[in-house]
Amino acid sequence: MNQLFIIKIGGNIVDDESALAHFLQSFATIEGAKILVHGGGKLATRMAEAMGIQQQMIEGRRITDAETLKIVTMVYAGYINKNITAILQQHGCNAIGISGADANAILAHKRNSSITDYGFVGDIDQVNISFFQQLISNQLTPVIAPITHDGKGQLLNTNADTIAQELATALSHFFTTTLVYTFEKSGVLLDTNDEASVIPLIAPDYYKELKAKNLIFAGMIPKLDNAFTALDKGVSKVIIGKADQLIHLLNGHSGTTITHA
Amino acid sequence: MNQLFIIKIGGNIVDDESALAHFLQSFATIEGAKILVHGGGKLATRMAEAMGIQQQMIEGRRITDAETLKIVTMVYAGYINKNITAILQQHGCNAIGISGADANAILAHKRNSSITDYGFVGDIDQVNISFFQQLISNQLTPVIAPITHDGKGQLLNTNADTIAQELATALSHFFTTTLVYTFEKSGVLLDTNDEASVIPLIAPDYYKELKAKNLIFAGMIPKLDNAFTALDKGVSKVIIGKADQLIHLLNGHSGTTITHA
């Protein structure tokens, strides 16, 4: 099977013009099939503030009401997605920016919770595998904004980490798939204040041990659980590390690699 | 050759939620190959006002400065483009929303004028014909936002009428292409205050005669010149008419048809 890299960049990188430019330059040099999934960054929040739209928060989570959905659609699927695409084109990477509505790429449903109304948040039902295969076989590089749709005309806001994981899982039946989460940290750290304390390799038994000893930073647990889910469902490898070391991450010379055994 | 319809909807329709919904429902029923090009509408101006961004105007034209480009990219390529795509998907039309940067679909350069600095306005250099052929042969319906790129990482604002004409021209070598401009009027009118005064057919000689007699409303002349340019370059037929009569327009039962002879 051919190799496929699915790489997610977080909001902090998206917000930082020079960090983003550096990242995209490296990303464009990756040979073969690749997909970029980007987060949203703080621009949507700043836009909402500038327009006087009140942000509803419940337990630290932003609620996606109708006005917020409008803004995140503009910012994520418009401004960020098209700028990333234009910059990748500049570097000779034949990028195509898409949201989940385009070609029915990612079908979702509005999250159903009897406790909290999250608003227009989408949980993924299906990835349009044949569409992504079509793009990849035409040497195109999908750049995915974290906006999905429900097939009934409604756009939805979906977590970019989850999109990356669902894509990796769906495409792992056709490609040897590596899922890469990049952010501002050097990887999974034993000591969150020490960038040199990166754990190079985590397999399931070691993860259990680290969790039992409370050595994993709470904020990292959902990402790692997500990573092991992806591995269980067919993804070959998950790498977590620093966006500005992308090529080293892919070579296994930086960051944390999560593997099955 | 197969038939291809390239249909442009203007800003007034895009701004009117129920008129847009009605138009998209009709558009989705068109059999075979079709492309939708949409204008911008007033939402970008309203957004800029809400954010306190001053709109620079020169001779009634909005200048696309960096802040305005950011907003039109958000609104045209984000909000409007993705909503139209989601609604077409709802109606069973396999739409894919794209801007000129996506897959290098429409390459342009920043307009060069020694008299007026239009800002980030793009004049089209090249349409990526093979990409559009690829989409159409995969039964996808491109939905195009009036944003292009220069191949050097810069997004540009490009007139939607011109995009529709350039696409129709480029694709007319491979399809029997009909270009349709839809807006809120019933067609080219002999009397701009009388919707019943639609001219059903305009050929070059009649156009010369109408212009000589000053019978063409000034605002319509660029659209008609554009239409004859398209015909000269290989487009089979141009139709101008009311968005809410789309199917009648395509059947020749409404609007103004512009033909070569």
Interface residues (C-beta under 8 A of the other chain):
Chain A: M47 A50 M51 G52 K70 T73 M74 V75 Y76 A77 G78 Y79 N81 K82 N83 T85 A86 I87 Q89 Q90 N94 A95 I96 G97 I98 S99 A101 D102 A103 N104 Q134 N138 L140 I147 H149 G151 K152 G153 Q154 L155
Chain B: M47 A50 M51 G52 K70 T73 M74 V75 Y76 A77 G78 Y79 N81 K82 N83 T85 A86 I87 Q89 Q90 N94 A95 I96 G97 I98 S99 A101 D102 A103 N104 Q134 N138 L140 I147 H149 G151 K152 G153 Q154 L155
